[in-house]
Amino acid sequence: MSVPDDVRVLTEGDFDALVANLSVAFGEVSSGAEERVLEHIRAQLPNTLGSFEHGRLASSALMYPFEMYVGGTRQPVGGLASVATEPWARRRGHVARLLRAWFERLHEAGVGWCAEHPFDPRFYTRYGFQSLPNGRTLEVAPAAFDAGPPPDAERLTGTDLAPLKRIHEAFASRYSFAPTRDDAARDGWWRVARPWTGGDRHAYLLEDAYVVFARFDDTGGPLDVTDLAWSTPAGRRRLGRFLRAFDGQFPRIRLHLPPGDALLLDHQARNAVQTPLLQVRIVDVAACLAPLAAPRASRWRLAVDDADCPWNQGVFDVQLGPEGCALTPAGGAADVRLDVGALAALLGAGAHPEALLADGRAEGDAHALHALGELMRAQPPFQARADGF
C-alpha cells in the first residue's frame, strides 16, 4: 500500500488539481456559480493543505481562520472544510495525516479549538472531534409566531449588511462557536449568499432585530430563513410579528433557533427538521481553557488522553478563577481523567458530568468536572445556518 510522501500548503500551481479533486468529492460546479466558486477556491489556497503521493495531489483540507465567540470570549478557531480525497488515494491515511498536520499548525499558532460540519460524525470522532448540541431547526406555521401588527422594517439591498453588525454581535456573543463575522475568513462582514449557493437573499432590519430569508418560489415549500438575530426582548417579539405576516403566503417557515428559545421549547418535539451538525475538536487544551473565567477559584489535577495531539496528553495542574484558567504540566496522580472528546462534550454542554462518569467517559472527582462544566455553561453552542462552512 502506498503512503503519503508530502504534506504542504497548496499554491497556484496546484489549483487545477485541487479543483478536480473537489469536483470528484462534492460534484461539478454549476455554470451559474462557477466563476465565484473558483474565485473562492483560489482565495483559500493559503489556507489549504494537500497530501501528495509521488508528486500527485491525493487529498486536500481547508482550514478557515475564523474568530468565534467561545464561553463569553473572542477566540481564534480553525474551521475545517472541503476535505476531499481522490478515489484512487482513499483509505491510505491521507486525511489522518492532513488533520494531524493542521492540529500541529493550529497548536503552534496558539489556537485552542477547531470546528467542522461533518458528512458523517463517526468519521471525525476517531480523530478527537465531538458532536455538540447546536440549537434546532424548525418548520412551523406562521401562526406559531406572536400575533400583532407587523413592525416597520427596512429592506437592505446589495451585500453590505453592516447595519446588522451591532445586532449580530449582541446576539452571537451569548453563544459559543458563533463566528464574529469580522475576521479574515470572509469577504466583507458577511455574504448574503455563500459562493457556492445560488439564488437571492432578502434582508430586513427591524430596529433591534433582523431576518434574512431565501428568495421564495411558488412550489409550496417553506419560507427559508437563513439568518436571524435580536439584541433585545422587544426585538424578539418584533421578529415574531414580522414572520407571522407571511401567514397565507407560506404554509410553513423554516428557521434555526438557539437553545432555550420559547418557540423551540414548544415545537421541537413535533416540528424539528434536520439541524446543522456541529463538531468541535480541542487542539490545544491550555489555549482553549486559558481565557475562560470560573465563578469560583479551584485547583486540582486533570489527566487528558489525546492520541493525535501529544502536547495535550498527560497530567496538568489546573487553576481556575475569575481571571481565567492556567494549566501547567505535572506528574503523579490526577483528580479527574477523560479523553479530549469527552472534555469537549463537557465544556460544550454536550454531556453533564454525571453522564460522563456513568458511562465511563470520565473518571474521578465530580466536583472538578462540575467546575470545568461551568466555564461555558452560560454560553451554549449555537451557529446560524448562514455561518455554515
C-alpha positions as CSV (number, residue, x, y, z in Angstrom):
1,M,0.0,0.0,0.0
2,S,1.3,3.5,-0.9
3,V,1.8,6.0,1.8
4,P,1.7,9.9,1.7
5,D,5.1,11.3,0.9
6,D,4.5,15.1,1.3
7,V,2.1,17.5,3.1
8,R,2.3,21.2,2.3
9,V,0.3,24.4,1.7
10,L,-1.1,24.5,-1.8
11,T,-0.1,27.1,-4.4
12,E,-1.4,28.4,-7.7
13,G,0.4,25.6,-9.4
14,D,-1.9,23.1,-7.6
15,F,-5.1,25.0,-8.5
16,D,-6.3,22.8,-11.4
17,A,-5.6,19.6,-9.4
18,L,-7.4,21.0,-6.4
19,V,-10.5,21.9,-8.4
20,A,-10.5,18.4,-10.0
21,N,-10.2,16.8,-6.5
22,L,-13.0,18.9,-5.1
23,S,-15.3,18.2,-8.1
24,V,-15.0,14.5,-7.5
25,A,-15.8,14.8,-3.9
26,F,-18.5,17.5,-4.0
27,G,-19.8,17.5,-7.6
28,E,-19.2,19.6,-10.6
29,V,-19.5,23.4,-10.2
30,S,-22.8,24.6,-11.7
31,S,-22.4,27.0,-14.6
32,G,-24.2,29.9,-12.8
33,A,-21.9,29.8,-9.8
34,E,-18.7,28.6,-11.5
35,E,-16.7,31.8,-11.5
36,R,-17.4,32.9,-7.9
37,V,-16.7,29.3,-6.7
38,L,-13.4,29.2,-8.5
39,E,-12.5,32.6,-7.1
40,H,-13.3,31.4,-3.6
41,I,-11.2,28.2,-4.0
42,R,-8.3,30.3,-5.3
43,A,-8.5,32.8,-2.5
44,Q,-8.3,30.0,0.1
45,L,-5.2,28.3,-1.3
46,P,-3.0,29.7,1.6
47,N,-5.4,28.0,4.0
48,T,-5.5,24.7,2.2
49,L,-3.1,21.8,2.9
50,G,-2.5,19.0,0.3
51,S,-1.3,15.5,0.8
52,F,0.7,14.1,-2.1
53,E,1.8,10.7,-3.4
54,H,4.8,10.8,-5.8
55,G,4.0,14.4,-6.7
56,R,0.3,13.8,-7.3
57,L,-2.3,15.6,-5.2
58,A,-4.2,12.9,-3.3
59,S,-6.1,14.8,-0.7
60,S,-6.8,18.3,0.5
61,A,-8.3,20.1,3.5
62,L,-9.1,23.7,4.1
63,M,-8.9,25.4,7.5
64,Y,-10.7,28.8,7.6
65,P,-9.1,31.2,10.1
66,F,-12.3,32.1,11.9
67,E,-12.8,34.2,15.1
68,M,-15.6,32.9,17.2
69,Y,-17.3,33.7,20.4
70,V,-16.4,30.9,22.9
71,G,-17.5,31.0,26.5
72,G,-18.1,34.8,26.5
73,T,-14.7,35.5,24.9
74,R,-13.5,36.0,21.3
75,Q,-11.1,33.3,20.3
76,P,-9.4,32.1,17.1
77,V,-11.0,28.9,15.9
78,G,-10.0,26.8,12.9
79,G,-12.9,26.0,10.6
80,L,-12.2,22.6,8.9
81,A,-13.9,22.3,5.5
82,S,-13.6,20.9,2.0
83,V,-11.9,17.7,3.0
84,A,-11.6,15.7,-0.3
85,T,-9.6,12.7,-1.4
86,E,-9.1,11.3,-4.9
87,P,-10.8,7.9,-5.3
88,W,-7.5,6.1,-6.1
89,A,-6.0,7.5,-2.8
90,R,-8.7,6.7,-0.3
91,R,-8.0,4.6,2.8
92,R,-4.3,5.2,2.6
93,G,-4.1,7.6,5.6
94,H,-4.1,10.9,3.7
95,V,-6.9,12.5,5.7
96,A,-5.4,11.4,9.0
97,R,-2.1,13.0,8.0
98,L,-3.8,16.2,6.9
99,L,-5.7,16.5,10.1
100,R,-2.7,15.9,12.3
101,A,-0.7,18.5,10.3
102,W,-3.5,21.0,10.8
103,F,-3.7,20.3,14.5
104,E,0.0,20.9,14.9
105,R,-0.2,24.2,12.9
106,L,-3.2,25.4,15.0
107,H,-1.3,24.5,18.2
108,E,1.8,26.4,17.1
109,A,-0.4,29.4,16.3
110,G,-2.0,29.3,19.8
111,V,-5.4,28.2,18.5
112,G,-7.4,26.1,21.0
113,W,-10.4,24.9,19.0
114,C,-11.3,23.5,15.6
115,A,-14.8,23.2,14.3
116,E,-16.5,21.4,11.4
117,H,-19.8,20.2,9.9
118,P,-19.2,16.5,9.1
119,F,-20.8,14.4,6.4
120,D,-20.7,11.6,9.0
121,P,-19.9,12.3,12.6
122,R,-18.3,8.8,13.0
123,F,-15.6,9.6,10.6
124,Y,-14.1,12.5,12.6
125,T,-14.8,11.1,16.0
126,R,-11.9,8.8,15.6
127,Y,-9.7,12.0,15.4
128,G,-11.0,13.5,18.6
129,F,-13.9,15.6,17.3
130,Q,-17.0,15.7,19.4
131,S,-20.6,16.4,18.3
132,L,-22.3,19.2,20.3
133,P,-25.9,20.4,20.5
134,N,-26.5,23.3,18.1
135,G,-30.0,24.6,18.7
136,R,-32.7,23.1,16.5
137,T,-34.1,23.8,13.1
138,L,-37.9,24.0,13.0
139,E,-40.6,24.1,10.3
140,V,-43.7,25.8,11.8
141,A,-46.8,27.5,10.5
142,P,-46.7,31.3,10.5
143,A,-49.5,31.3,13.1
144,A,-47.0,29.9,15.6
145,F,-45.4,33.3,16.0
146,D,-46.5,36.3,18.1
147,A,-49.7,37.9,17.0
148,G,-50.0,41.6,16.3
149,P,-49.5,44.2,13.6
150,P,-46.3,43.7,11.5
151,P,-43.5,46.0,12.7
152,D,-41.8,48.6,10.4
153,A,-38.8,47.0,8.6
154,E,-36.1,48.4,6.3
155,R,-35.1,46.2,3.4
156,L,-31.4,46.2,2.8
157,T,-30.0,45.7,-0.7
158,G,-26.7,44.6,-2.0
159,T,-24.1,42.7,0.0
160,D,-23.3,45.4,2.5
161,L,-25.1,44.3,5.7
162,A,-23.1,46.5,8.1
163,P,-26.2,47.9,9.7
164,L,-26.9,44.4,11.1
165,K,-23.5,44.0,12.7
166,R,-24.4,45.5,16.1
167,I,-27.4,43.2,16.4
168,H,-25.4,40.2,15.4
169,E,-22.7,41.0,18.0
170,A,-25.2,41.3,20.8
171,F,-26.9,38.1,19.7
172,A,-24.0,35.9,18.8
173,S,-21.9,36.8,21.9
174,R,-24.4,34.9,24.0
175,Y,-23.3,31.6,22.4
176,S,-20.2,29.5,21.8
177,F,-18.8,28.8,18.3
178,A,-20.8,31.6,16.7
179,P,-18.5,33.4,14.3
180,T,-17.8,37.1,14.9
181,R,-18.1,37.7,11.1
182,D,-15.3,40.3,11.2
183,D,-12.3,38.2,10.6
184,A,-10.2,37.5,7.5
185,A,-12.2,34.3,6.6
186,R,-15.0,36.2,5.0
187,D,-15.2,38.7,2.1
188,G,-16.6,41.7,3.9
189,W,-18.6,41.4,7.1
190,W,-21.0,38.8,5.7
191,R,-22.0,37.3,2.4
192,V,-25.8,37.3,1.8
193,A,-25.2,34.0,-0.1
194,R,-22.2,31.8,0.1
195,P,-20.2,31.5,-3.1
196,W,-21.4,28.0,-3.9
197,T,-25.2,28.8,-3.4
198,G,-27.4,30.3,-6.0
199,G,-30.4,32.5,-5.6
200,D,-31.1,35.7,-3.9
201,R,-31.4,36.6,-0.2
202,H,-33.7,39.2,1.3
203,A,-32.5,41.0,4.5
204,Y,-34.8,43.2,6.7
205,L,-33.8,45.3,9.6
206,L,-36.3,45.6,12.4
207,E,-34.7,48.3,14.7
208,D,-33.3,45.8,17.2
209,A,-33.6,42.6,15.2
210,Y,-33.1,41.3,11.7
211,V,-34.0,38.4,9.5
212,V,-32.6,37.1,6.2
213,F,-34.6,34.6,4.1
214,A,-34.1,33.0,0.7
215,R,-35.9,34.0,-2.4
216,F,-39.3,32.4,-2.3
217,D,-41.0,30.5,-5.1
218,D,-44.4,29.1,-5.9
219,T,-43.6,25.4,-5.3
220,G,-45.4,25.3,-1.9
221,G,-42.3,25.0,0.1
222,P,-41.5,26.9,3.3
223,L,-40.1,30.4,3.7
224,D,-36.4,29.5,4.3
225,V,-34.9,31.8,7.0
226,T,-31.1,31.6,6.7
227,D,-30.2,34.0,9.4
228,L,-31.9,35.9,12.2
229,A,-30.9,37.8,15.4
230,W,-32.2,40.1,18.0
231,S,-30.5,42.3,20.6
232,T,-33.4,42.9,23.0
233,P,-36.6,41.0,24.1
234,A,-38.6,43.6,22.2
235,G,-36.6,42.7,19.1
236,R,-37.5,39.1,19.5
237,R,-41.2,40.0,19.6
238,R,-40.9,42.2,16.5
239,L,-39.2,39.4,14.7
240,G,-42.1,37.0,15.5
241,R,-44.7,39.5,14.3
242,F,-42.8,40.1,11.1
243,L,-42.7,36.4,10.3
244,R,-46.3,35.9,11.2
245,A,-47.2,38.4,8.4
246,F,-46.3,35.7,5.9
247,D,-49.4,33.7,7.0
248,G,-51.5,32.9,3.9
249,Q,-48.4,33.2,1.6
250,F,-46.4,30.3,3.0
251,P,-47.7,27.2,4.8
252,R,-44.5,26.9,6.9
253,I,-41.4,28.8,7.9
254,R,-38.1,27.1,8.3
255,L,-35.7,28.7,10.9
256,H,-32.8,27.7,13.1
257,L,-33.2,28.7,16.7
258,P,-30.8,28.8,19.7
259,P,-31.2,26.5,22.7
260,G,-33.8,27.7,25.2
261,D,-35.8,29.7,22.7
262,A,-39.5,29.7,23.7
263,L,-40.7,28.7,20.2
264,L,-38.2,25.9,20.2
265,L,-39.3,24.5,23.6
266,D,-42.9,24.4,22.4
267,H,-42.4,23.0,19.0
268,Q,-39.2,20.9,18.7
269,A,-40.8,17.6,19.7
270,R,-43.1,17.7,16.7
271,N,-41.8,20.2,14.2
272,A,-38.0,19.8,14.2
273,V,-36.3,19.0,10.9
274,Q,-32.7,18.2,10.0
275,T,-30.4,20.5,12.0
276,P,-26.9,21.5,11.0
277,L,-24.5,19.1,12.8
278,L,-21.6,20.9,14.7
279,Q,-18.5,19.1,15.8
280,V,-15.6,20.6,17.6
281,R,-12.1,19.5,18.5
282,I,-9.8,20.8,21.2
283,V,-6.5,21.1,19.5
284,D,-4.8,22.8,22.5
285,V,-6.3,22.2,26.0
286,A,-4.3,25.0,27.6
287,A,-5.1,27.6,24.9
288,C,-8.9,26.8,24.8
289,L,-9.2,27.0,28.6
290,A,-6.9,30.0,29.3
291,P,-9.5,32.8,28.5
292,L,-12.4,31.1,30.3
293,A,-13.4,32.6,33.7
294,A,-14.7,30.5,36.5
295,P,-17.1,32.0,39.1
296,R,-15.1,30.3,41.9
297,A,-11.5,29.6,42.4
298,S,-10.4,26.0,42.5
299,R,-7.3,23.9,41.9
300,W,-6.8,20.3,41.1
301,R,-5.1,17.9,38.6
302,L,-6.5,16.9,35.2
303,A,-5.4,14.0,33.1
304,V,-6.1,14.2,29.4
305,D,-5.9,11.4,26.8
306,D,-5.2,12.5,23.2
307,A,-3.7,10.2,20.7
308,D,-3.3,12.8,17.9
309,C,-2.1,15.9,19.8
310,P,0.8,14.8,22.1
311,W,1.0,18.3,23.7
312,N,-2.5,17.6,25.2
313,Q,-1.5,14.2,26.5
314,G,-0.6,14.0,30.2
315,V,-1.4,15.3,33.7
316,F,-1.8,19.0,34.3
317,D,-2.2,21.2,37.4
318,V,-5.4,23.2,36.7
319,Q,-6.1,26.5,38.4
320,L,-9.5,28.1,37.7
321,G,-10.6,31.5,38.7
322,P,-12.4,34.8,37.7
323,E,-9.2,35.8,35.8
324,G,-9.1,32.7,33.6
325,C,-7.6,29.2,33.7
326,A,-4.0,28.2,34.0
327,L,-2.6,24.8,33.1
328,T,0.9,23.6,33.9
329,P,2.3,20.1,33.2
330,A,2.5,18.0,36.3
331,G,3.3,14.4,37.3
332,G,1.7,12.0,39.6
333,A,-2.0,11.0,40.1
334,A,-4.9,13.1,38.7
335,D,-8.1,14.1,40.4
336,V,-10.1,13.6,37.2
337,R,-9.3,11.9,33.9
338,L,-11.0,12.0,30.5
339,D,-10.2,12.0,26.8
340,V,-10.1,15.1,24.6
341,G,-13.5,14.3,23.1
342,A,-15.2,13.9,26.5
343,L,-13.6,17.2,27.6
344,A,-15.1,19.0,24.6
345,A,-18.5,17.4,25.4
346,L,-18.3,18.7,29.0
347,L,-17.2,22.2,28.0
348,G,-19.7,22.5,25.1
349,A,-22.8,21.5,27.0
350,G,-23.0,18.1,25.3
351,A,-22.8,15.9,28.4
352,H,-23.3,16.5,32.1
353,P,-20.5,15.4,34.5
354,E,-22.7,12.6,35.9
355,A,-23.4,11.3,32.4
356,L,-19.7,11.1,31.7
357,L,-19.0,9.3,34.9
358,A,-21.9,6.9,34.5
359,D,-20.8,5.6,31.1
360,G,-17.0,5.7,31.7
361,R,-16.0,8.7,29.5
362,A,-14.7,10.3,32.7
363,E,-13.2,9.1,35.9
364,G,-12.5,10.8,39.2
365,D,-13.8,13.8,41.2
366,A,-17.3,15.0,40.2
367,H,-16.6,18.4,41.8
368,A,-13.7,19.0,39.4
369,L,-15.8,18.0,36.4
370,H,-18.6,20.4,37.5
371,A,-16.0,23.2,37.8
372,L,-15.0,22.6,34.2
373,G,-18.6,22.3,33.0
374,E,-19.4,25.8,34.5
375,L,-16.8,27.5,32.3
376,M,-19.1,27.7,29.2
377,R,-22.5,26.7,30.6
378,A,-23.9,30.2,30.2
379,Q,-22.9,30.4,26.5
380,P,-24.2,27.1,24.9
381,P,-23.2,26.3,21.3
382,F,-25.1,27.8,18.5
383,Q,-24.2,28.5,14.9
384,A,-26.6,30.2,12.5
385,R,-27.3,28.4,9.2
386,A,-25.7,31.3,7.4
387,D,-22.4,30.6,9.2
388,G,-22.0,27.0,7.8
389,F,-18.7,26.5,6.1
